Amino acid sequence: MNDLEARIDRLESLAAIQQLPIRYAIAVDSRDMDGWVNLFIPDVHCGRRGNGRDVLKSIITPAVRTFYRSVHQICGHRIEFDDADHAHGVVYCRAEHEDEGKWVVMAIAYFDSYERRDGEWLFVRRREKHWYSADWQERPAAPFTGWASHDNPPDLPQDFESWASFWADMDGQDISRLTDQPAH
């Protein structure tokens, strides 16, 4: 590939990868589970349950049936290329879920791996991490409260590599003025 072809390929790849989270959000919100699983590589690893899109569908379908309506808003996307056919990125999302009379708002970051197979960019893996969830009428609080399991504490912001070093030289009392529940 010459330089111009490589640059065009990179731009086309960037555009294709940027569409994945948007297509993911629309598939979840429209309950298109076939469309959702087809955004992942065919042999997607699903942990101890096995591999493949059918396994993934058997996991996601019951999970999406735990809330009625949802709206996932993609807020930003950083993509870094590992090589011509592999990339990784972080996607910010604000999601709302209707659950038992509540509208639960979540602040989420997805940590993604992407791979191009047969000319198509797909998810290899998505790791969801969150800051908080709260009913829209409540003030968000940490740790993760308001919805789902209390066994699922928030991963963010403390999972960002730069977080701990940024606050390391600040006195605990100064941090306490900013928050009553510092991230650890």
Contacts in CASP RR format, 6 or more apart in sequence:
PFRMAT RR
TARGET T0000
AUTHOR 0000-0000-0000
METHOD contacts of the structure
MODEL  1
MNDLEARIDRLESLAAIQQLPIRYAIAVDSRDMDGWVNLFIPDVHCGRRG
NGRDVLKSIITPAVRTFYRSVHQICGHRIEFDDADHAHGVVYCRAEHEDE
GKWVVMAIAYFDSYERRDGEWLFVRRREKHWYSADWQERPAAPFTGWASH
DNPPDLPQDFESWASFWADMDGQDISRLTDQPAH
1 9 0 8 1.000
6 84 0 8 1.000
9 84 0 8 1.000
10 81 0 8 1.000
13 81 0 8 1.000
13 84 0 8 1.000
13 87 0 8 1.000
13 116 0 8 1.000
13 121 0 8 1.000
14 79 0 8 1.000
16 120 0 8 1.000
16 121 0 8 1.000
17 79 0 8 1.000
17 87 0 8 1.000
17 114 0 8 1.000
17 121 0 8 1.000
18 77 0 8 1.000
18 79 0 8 1.000
20 39 0 8 1.000
20 112 0 8 1.000
20 114 0 8 1.000
20 121 0 8 1.000
20 122 0 8 1.000
20 123 0 8 1.000
21 74 0 8 1.000
21 77 0 8 1.000
21 91 0 8 1.000
21 93 0 8 1.000
21 110 0 8 1.000
21 112 0 8 1.000
22 74 0 8 1.000
23 35 0 8 1.000
23 39 0 8 1.000
24 36 0 8 1.000
24 39 0 8 1.000
24 72 0 8 1.000
24 123 0 8 1.000
24 126 0 8 1.000
25 72 0 8 1.000
25 73 0 8 1.000
25 74 0 8 1.000
25 93 0 8 1.000
26 32 0 8 1.000
27 33 0 8 1.000
27 35 0 8 1.000
27 36 0 8 1.000
27 39 0 8 1.000
28 36 0 8 1.000
28 64 0 8 1.000
28 70 0 8 1.000
28 72 0 8 1.000
29 69 0 8 1.000
29 70 0 8 1.000
29 71 0 8 1.000
29 72 0 8 1.000
31 64 0 8 1.000
33 57 0 8 1.000
33 60 0 8 1.000
33 61 0 8 1.000
33 64 0 8 1.000
34 57 0 8 1.000
36 57 0 8 1.000
36 60 0 8 1.000
37 44 0 8 1.000
37 53 0 8 1.000
37 54 0 8 1.000
37 56 0 8 1.000
37 57 0 8 1.000
37 60 0 8 1.000
38 53 0 8 1.000
39 122 0 8 1.000
39 123 0 8 1.000
40 52 0 8 1.000
40 53 0 8 1.000
40 56 0 8 1.000
40 122 0 8 1.000
40 123 0 8 1.000
40 124 0 8 1.000
41 115 0 8 1.000
41 117 0 8 1.000
41 122 0 8 1.000
41 123 0 8 1.000
41 124 0 8 1.000
42 52 0 8 1.000
42 53 0 8 1.000
42 117 0 8 1.000
43 51 0 8 1.000
43 52 0 8 1.000
44 51 0 8 1.000
44 52 0 8 1.000
44 53 0 8 1.000
44 55 0 8 1.000
44 56 0 8 1.000
44 123 0 8 1.000
44 124 0 8 1.000
44 125 0 8 1.000
45 51 0 8 1.000
45 125 0 8 1.000
46 52 0 8 1.000
46 55 0 8 1.000
46 56 0 8 1.000
46 59 0 8 1.000
49 55 0 8 1.000
49 58 0 8 1.000
49 59 0 8 1.000
64 70 0 8 1.000
66 99 0 8 1.000
67 97 0 8 1.000
67 98 0 8 1.000
67 99 0 8 1.000
67 104 0 8 1.000
68 98 0 8 1.000
68 99 0 8 1.000
69 97 0 8 1.000
69 98 0 8 1.000
70 95 0 8 1.000
70 96 0 8 1.000
70 97 0 8 1.000
70 98 0 8 1.000
71 95 0 8 1.000
71 96 0 8 1.000
72 93 0 8 1.000
72 94 0 8 1.000
72 95 0 8 1.000
73 93 0 8 1.000
73 94 0 8 1.000
73 95 0 8 1.000
74 91 0 8 1.000
74 92 0 8 1.000
74 93 0 8 1.000
75 92 0 8 1.000
75 93 0 8 1.000
75 94 0 8 1.000
76 91 0 8 1.000
76 92 0 8 1.000
77 89 0 8 1.000
77 90 0 8 1.000
77 91 0 8 1.000
77 92 0 8 1.000
78 89 0 8 1.000
78 90 0 8 1.000
78 91 0 8 1.000
79 87 0 8 1.000
79 88 0 8 1.000
79 89 0 8 1.000
79 114 0 8 1.000
80 87 0 8 1.000
80 88 0 8 1.000
80 89 0 8 1.000
81 87 0 8 1.000
82 88 0 8 1.000
84 116 0 8 1.000
85 115 0 8 1.000
85 116 0 8 1.000
85 117 0 8 1.000
86 113 0 8 1.000
86 114 0 8 1.000
86 115 0 8 1.000
86 116 0 8 1.000
87 113 0 8 1.000
87 114 0 8 1.000
87 115 0 8 1.000
87 121 0 8 1.000
88 111 0 8 1.000
88 112 0 8 1.000
88 113 0 8 1.000
88 114 0 8 1.000
89 111 0 8 1.000
89 112 0 8 1.000
89 113 0 8 1.000
89 114 0 8 1.000
90 109 0 8 1.000
90 110 0 8 1.000
90 111 0 8 1.000
90 112 0 8 1.000
91 109 0 8 1.000
91 110 0 8 1.000
91 112 0 8 1.000
92 108 0 8 1.000
92 109 0 8 1.000
93 106 0 8 1.000
93 108 0 8 1.000
93 109 0 8 1.000
93 110 0 8 1.000
94 105 0 8 1.000
94 106 0 8 1.000
94 107 0 8 1.000
94 108 0 8 1.000
95 105 0 8 1.000
95 106 0 8 1.000
95 108 0 8 1.000
96 103 0 8 1.000
96 104 0 8 1.000
96 105 0 8 1.000
96 106 0 8 1.000
96 136 0 8 1.000
97 103 0 8 1.000
97 104 0 8 1.000
97 106 0 8 1.000
97 147 0 8 1.000
98 104 0 8 1.000
99 147 0 8 1.000
102 135 0 8 1.000
102 136 0 8 1.000
102 147 0 8 1.000
103 135 0 8 1.000
103 136 0 8 1.000
104 133 0 8 1.000
104 134 0 8 1.000
104 135 0 8 1.000
104 136 0 8 1.000
104 146 0 8 1.000
104 147 0 8 1.000
105 133 0 8 1.000
105 134 0 8 1.000
105 135 0 8 1.000
105 136 0 8 1.000
105 140 0 8 1.000
106 130 0 8 1.000
106 132 0 8 1.000
106 133 0 8 1.000
106 147 0 8 1.000
107 130 0 8 1.000
107 131 0 8 1.000
107 132 0 8 1.000
107 133 0 8 1.000
107 140 0 8 1.000
107 156 0 8 1.000
108 128 0 8 1.000
108 129 0 8 1.000
108 130 0 8 1.000
108 131 0 8 1.000
109 128 0 8 1.000
109 129 0 8 1.000
109 130 0 8 1.000
109 131 0 8 1.000
109 156 0 8 1.000
110 126 0 8 1.000
110 127 0 8 1.000
110 128 0 8 1.000
110 129 0 8 1.000
111 126 0 8 1.000
111 127 0 8 1.000
111 129 0 8 1.000
112 123 0 8 1.000
112 124 0 8 1.000
112 125 0 8 1.000
112 126 0 8 1.000
112 127 0 8 1.000
113 123 0 8 1.000
113 124 0 8 1.000
113 125 0 8 1.000
114 121 0 8 1.000
114 122 0 8 1.000
114 123 0 8 1.000
114 124 0 8 1.000
115 121 0 8 1.000
115 122 0 8 1.000
115 124 0 8 1.000
116 122 0 8 1.000
129 154 0 8 1.000
129 155 0 8 1.000
129 156 0 8 1.000
129 159 0 8 1.000
130 144 0 8 1.000
130 154 0 8 1.000
130 155 0 8 1.000
130 156 0 8 1.000
131 140 0 8 1.000
131 142 0 8 1.000
131 154 0 8 1.000
131 156 0 8 1.000
131 157 0 8 1.000
132 140 0 8 1.000
132 141 0 8 1.000
132 142 0 8 1.000
132 144 0 8 1.000
132 145 0 8 1.000
132 154 0 8 1.000
133 140 0 8 1.000
133 144 0 8 1.000
133 145 0 8 1.000
133 146 0 8 1.000
133 147 0 8 1.000
133 148 0 8 1.000
134 140 0 8 1.000
134 141 0 8 1.000
134 145 0 8 1.000
134 146 0 8 1.000
134 147 0 8 1.000
135 146 0 8 1.000
135 147 0 8 1.000
138 146 0 8 1.000
141 181 0 8 1.000
142 154 0 8 1.000
142 179 0 8 1.000
142 181 0 8 1.000
142 183 0 8 1.000
143 150 0 8 1.000
143 153 0 8 1.000
143 154 0 8 1.000
143 181 0 8 1.000
144 150 0 8 1.000
144 152 0 8 1.000
144 153 0 8 1.000
144 154 0 8 1.000
154 183 0 8 1.000
156 183 0 8 1.000
157 163 0 8 1.000
157 183 0 8 1.000
158 164 0 8 1.000
158 183 0 8 1.000
158 184 0 8 1.000
163 183 0 8 1.000
167 175 0 8 1.000
167 182 0 8 1.000
172 182 0 8 1.000
175 182 0 8 1.000
176 182 0 8 1.000
END
